[in-house]
Amino acid sequence: VSDTFFSLNYVDQLTEACAAMDDGYSIVQPLFSSWYSAYGETTLENDNEDLECLLSKLSDLSVRSVVLLGYSTGAQDVLNYLESGTHAHMIHRIILQGGLRDPEVEQKDYESIQQSKDHAMRLIRQ
């Protein structure tokens, strides 16, 4: 799988935006056990365990509120964790992106996807 550690093209911009805010936000990107060679061999429950470890460690560091951004399968991971995670109370907001993403279709049908994105942006501005 190609969508793994720091593969999103906006991680740098998010990091810079967080640094510019006075709210104390930081970017933390976990390395899930389901990535790389384990892709397709693990379950959402395995990712749930990874999120549990991350949020437990953040809690130990006195972090009380987090915003989770789930991209692709990560969107499913976030929703799954909200249902059963021990530290779900720490989650202040969620961002779900590309939960049904298909990179091959994106490359073949760029124009149609761009029209859909433009339409979504018009709806957001309304």
HUUR-V68775 format. One record per residue. N is the residue number from 1. RES is the residue in one small letter. PSI is psi in degrees with one decimal (NA if undefined). NEAR is the number of other C-alpha atoms within 8 Angstrom. D_LAST is the distance of its C-alpha to the last C-alpha in whole Angstrom. Layout:
# HUUR-V68775
n | res | psi | near | d_last
N | RES | PSI | NEAR | D_LAST
N | RES | PSI | NEAR | D_LAST
This chain:
# HUUR-V68775
n | res | psi | near | d_last
1 | v | 142.0 | 6 | 37
2 | s | -16.5 | 4 | 35
3 | d | 92.4 | 6 | 32
4 | t | -143.9 | 8 | 34
5 | f | 117.9 | 6 | 35
6 | f | 28.9 | 7 | 32
7 | s | -15.6 | 7 | 31
8 | l | 137.6 | 6 | 28
9 | n | 1.3 | 6 | 27
10 | y | 11.8 | 6 | 25
11 | v | -42.1 | 8 | 27
12 | d | -42.9 | 7 | 29
13 | q | -39.6 | 7 | 25
14 | l | -42.2 | 9 | 25
15 | t | -45.3 | 10 | 28
16 | e | -41.5 | 8 | 28
17 | a | -41.0 | 8 | 25
18 | c | -41.0 | 11 | 27
19 | a | -30.7 | 10 | 30
20 | a | -15.2 | 6 | 28
21 | m | 150.5 | 8 | 27
22 | d | 11.4 | 6 | 29
23 | d | -2.7 | 4 | 28
24 | g | 18.7 | 7 | 31
25 | y | 146.1 | 8 | 29
26 | s | 158.5 | 7 | 31
27 | i | 129.4 | 7 | 30
28 | v | 123.3 | 4 | 33
29 | q | 111.3 | 6 | 33
30 | p | 155.9 | 5 | 35
31 | l | 104.2 | 6 | 38
32 | f | 146.6 | 7 | 38
33 | s | -15.2 | 8 | 41
34 | s | -2.8 | 13 | 39
35 | w | 167.9 | 10 | 38
36 | y | -122.7 | 7 | 41
37 | s | -16.8 | 5 | 44
38 | a | -0.6 | 9 | 43
39 | y | 130.8 | 9 | 40
40 | g | -5.4 | 6 | 40
41 | e | -2.6 | 6 | 43
42 | t | 178.0 | 9 | 41
43 | t | 171.7 | 8 | 39
44 | l | -29.7 | 9 | 36
45 | e | -37.4 | 7 | 38
46 | n | -43.9 | 10 | 40
47 | d | -35.5 | 12 | 36
48 | n | -41.9 | 12 | 36
49 | e | -39.4 | 8 | 39
50 | d | -43.4 | 10 | 38
51 | l | -38.4 | 9 | 35
52 | e | -44.6 | 11 | 38
53 | c | -44.4 | 8 | 40
54 | l | -51.4 | 9 | 37
55 | l | -31.7 | 10 | 36
56 | s | -45.3 | 9 | 40
57 | k | -42.7 | 8 | 40
58 | l | -39.0 | 10 | 37
59 | s | -42.5 | 9 | 38
60 | d | -28.3 | 7 | 42
61 | l | 12.4 | 6 | 41
62 | s | 19.7 | 6 | 39
63 | v | 129.7 | 8 | 35
64 | r | -17.0 | 7 | 34
65 | s | 131.6 | 7 | 30
66 | v | 155.5 | 9 | 29
67 | v | 122.8 | 9 | 25
68 | l | 130.9 | 9 | 26
69 | l | 117.6 | 11 | 24
70 | g | 122.3 | 15 | 25
71 | y | 132.4 | 10 | 25
72 | s | -124.0 | 11 | 27
73 | t | -26.0 | 8 | 29
74 | g | -29.8 | 11 | 29
75 | a | -41.6 | 15 | 25
76 | q | -38.9 | 11 | 28
77 | d | -45.3 | 12 | 30
78 | v | -47.7 | 13 | 28
79 | l | -40.1 | 8 | 27
80 | n | -43.1 | 10 | 31
81 | y | -38.0 | 11 | 32
82 | l | -30.7 | 8 | 30
83 | e | -31.8 | 7 | 32
84 | s | 0.1 | 7 | 35
85 | g | 138.5 | 9 | 35
86 | t | -35.4 | 6 | 38
87 | h | 22.7 | 9 | 36
88 | a | -26.4 | 10 | 32
89 | h | -18.5 | 6 | 32
90 | m | -17.3 | 9 | 32
91 | i | 111.3 | 11 | 28
92 | h | -39.0 | 8 | 26
93 | r | 159.7 | 7 | 23
94 | i | 151.0 | 10 | 22
95 | i | 122.0 | 9 | 20
96 | l | 123.9 | 11 | 21
97 | q | 132.1 | 9 | 21
98 | g | 35.7 | 8 | 22
99 | g | -20.3 | 12 | 24
100 | l | 35.3 | 5 | 25
101 | r | 139.1 | 6 | 25
102 | d | 97.4 | 6 | 28
103 | p | -33.9 | 6 | 29
104 | e | -40.9 | 6 | 31
105 | v | -39.1 | 8 | 28
106 | e | -41.1 | 9 | 26
107 | q | -37.9 | 7 | 29
108 | k | -32.7 | 6 | 30
109 | d | 48.7 | 8 | 27
110 | y | -43.6 | 9 | 25
111 | e | -46.1 | 6 | 23
112 | s | -41.8 | 7 | 22
113 | i | -40.0 | 9 | 20
114 | q | -39.7 | 8 | 19
115 | q | -40.7 | 8 | 17
116 | s | -41.5 | 8 | 16
117 | k | -43.6 | 8 | 15
118 | d | -41.8 | 8 | 13
119 | h | -42.9 | 8 | 11
120 | a | -40.8 | 8 | 10
121 | m | -38.0 | 8 | 9
122 | r | -42.2 | 8 | 6
123 | l | -40.5 | 7 | 5
124 | i | -39.0 | 6 | 6
125 | r | -20.5 | 5 | 4
126 | q | NA | 4 | 0
